[in-house]
């Protein structure tokens, strides 16, 4: 399946992006079928070949959420903005693992204190017994 996506280019701290069309699973930094435009995130400048984008969409090409939002924001295509995929909800299994780990950590921290308190009590009792009463 074809996808319209962003491919990073430019310098390390001055990133630029190319709007490309390529196979969805293909590396975006490799060969692309066609370069459809560019995007400068610093100046928010989007340069796009609108007719080519519409052509590829009519052929069945999909877009990433970010590309869709850019194109809708610049009125190149019609539609509504998508929510970009965010961190997914933590599964119940993972929540259980986190809880058990924190319980073990709390038990480990609490156990030595109890042992130390018991040792101190025994030392106090031994000192009281050892001191002669006058």
C-alpha positions in Angstrom: 0.0 0.0 0.0 1.3 3.5 -0.9 1.6 6.2 1.8 2.3 9.9 1.7 4.7 10.6 4.5 7.4 12.9 5.7 11.1 12.1 5.2 13.6 14.0 7.3 16.4 15.9 5.6 18.6 18.9 6.6 21.1 19.4 9.3 21.1 18.1 12.9 19.5 21.1 14.5 17.9 22.6 11.4 15.6 19.8 10.3 13.6 20.0 7.0 11.2 17.4 5.8 10.3 16.2 2.3 6.8 15.1 1.5 7.2 11.8 -0.3 5.1 8.9 -1.6 6.4 5.4 -1.2 5.5 2.0 0.0 4.1 2.2 3.5 6.6 -0.3 5.0 9.6 1.1 3.1 12.2 3.2 4.9 11.3 6.9 4.4 14.9 7.8 3.9 15.4 5.4 1.0 14.0 5.6 -2.5 10.7 7.3 -3.0 8.3 7.0 -5.9 7.9 10.8 -6.0 8.8 13.9 -4.0 5.6 15.8 -3.5 6.9 18.8 -1.7 8.7 20.0 1.4 8.0 21.3 4.9 10.0 23.6 7.1 8.9 23.2 10.7 10.8 26.3 11.9 9.0 28.8 9.6 5.9 26.5 9.2 6.3 26.8 5.4 4.7 24.0 3.4 5.4 23.7 -0.3 3.3 21.1 -2.0 2.4 19.9 -5.5 -1.3 19.9 -4.8 -2.3 18.3 -8.1 0.1 15.4 -7.5 -1.1 14.9 -4.0 -4.7 14.7 -5.1 -3.7 12.4 -8.0 -2.1 9.9 -5.6 -5.0 10.1 -3.1 -7.4 9.3 -5.9 -5.2 6.2 -6.7 -5.7 5.0 -3.1 -2.6 6.3 -1.3 -3.0 6.8 2.4 -1.5 9.6 4.5 0.1 9.6 7.9 -1.8 11.6 10.6 0.9 14.4 10.5 0.7 14.8 6.7 -3.1 14.8 6.8 -3.1 17.5 9.5 -0.6 19.6 7.5 -2.6 19.3 4.2 -6.0 20.0 5.9 -4.4 23.0 7.7 -3.3 24.5 4.4 -6.6 23.7 2.7 -5.0 21.5 0.1 -7.4 18.7 0.9 -10.8 18.7 2.6 -11.6 16.8 5.8 -10.9 17.0 9.4 -7.6 16.7 11.3 -6.6 13.3 12.7 -5.3 12.7 16.1 -1.7 11.7 15.8 -1.0 8.4 17.5 0.0 8.9 21.1 1.3 6.7 23.8 -1.2 3.8 24.2 -3.1 3.0 27.3 -1.0 0.8 29.6 -2.4 -2.8 29.7 -3.8 -4.4 32.8 -1.0 -6.9 32.8 1.7 -4.2 32.8 -0.2 -2.3 35.5 -0.1 -5.5 37.6 3.6 -5.8 37.0 4.3 -2.2 38.1 2.1 -2.6 41.2 3.8 -5.8 42.3 7.2 -4.2 41.7 6.4 -1.2 43.8 4.9 -3.5 46.6 8.1 -5.5 46.6 10.2 -2.4 46.8 8.1 -1.0 49.7 8.3 -4.3 51.5 12.1 -4.4 51.0 12.4 -0.9 52.4 10.1 -1.6 55.3 11.7 -4.9 56.3 15.1 -3.7 57.4 13.6 -0.9 59.5 11.5 -3.4 61.5 14.6 -5.6 62.0 16.6 -2.6 63.1 13.9 -1.5 65.5 13.7 -5.0 67.0 17.5 -5.1 67.4 17.4 -1.7 69.2 14.7 -2.9 71.6 16.7 -6.0 72.4 19.8 -3.8 73.0 17.9 -1.5 75.3 16.5 -4.4 77.3 19.9 -6.0 77.6 21.4 -2.7 78.8 18.7 -2.2 81.4 19.3 -5.7 82.7 23.1 -5.3 82.7 23.1 -2.0 84.6 23.3 -2.7 88.4 20.7 -0.9 90.4 22.1 1.2 93.3 
